[in-house]
Amino acid sequence: MKIDILTIFPEMFEGFLKTSIIKRAIQNNFVDIQIHDIRKYSKDPHKKVDDYGYGGGKGMVLMPQPIFDAVSDLKKENTKVILMTPQGKTYNQKLAYDLALEKHLILICGHYEGFDERIRTLADLEISIGDYILTGGELASMVITDSITRLIDGVIEKDSHLNDSFNNNLLDYPVYTKPVNFKGMKVPDVLLSGHHANIKKYREEMALEKTKQRRPDLLEKGEKNE
Ligand code: ADE
């Protein structure tokens, strides 16, 4: 899987690419993540990438030329181009699974007050990571890259993500580690019993109970995270 990210703030990605599971996935060639500075594609003598919006209004608007040229440079036959925007489809685990099957993604990060409407014509899909406004699409692109990368075969043990919250519309069951007794709070006996069938049953019950209490809307949906 290859992910190309277009941004005017490439430095925001430095820690992200050098940490934990993402770092390992890159080192082990499960994913190739490239950050591209949109400015490099600007044909303006001062490498300008934004300007005032026609018709007035506050803020600067990202210009189409650098982004059109970047996409044209990077796009291949199997590429899916995705625009980060609060106006997009709301991201969820089902979409993460779908995108993890793609060969090549280009993620475009918008910034400032927005981007020229014509940039939308480049996108196969627009994604929002939730109903709130970020200062730009960079964090959204990291959320998407992170959630997809961990689903690529071999990046983490399959068992780990098959039991994630939101699979089968259930939140995750509770987990415990050492010590058995911490400040009077004890690990449930069944987890210490070594009885695998009982442990499985307990976990299923707890996942259902937690979901009923915290996210009954997930159970009402009835189908997988649509
Ligand atoms: N850019 C600004 N806010 C965003 C959001 N919520 N999701 C995706 N991109 C964004």
Boltz pocket constraint, residues with backbone or C-beta under 6 A from the ligand:
constraints:
  - pocket:
      binder: B
      contacts: [[A, 84], [A, 85], [A, 86], [A, 110], [A, 127], [A, 128], [A, 129], [A, 130], [A, 131], [A, 132], [A, 133], [A, 134], [A, 135], [A, 136], [A, 137], [A, 140]]
      max_distance: 6.0
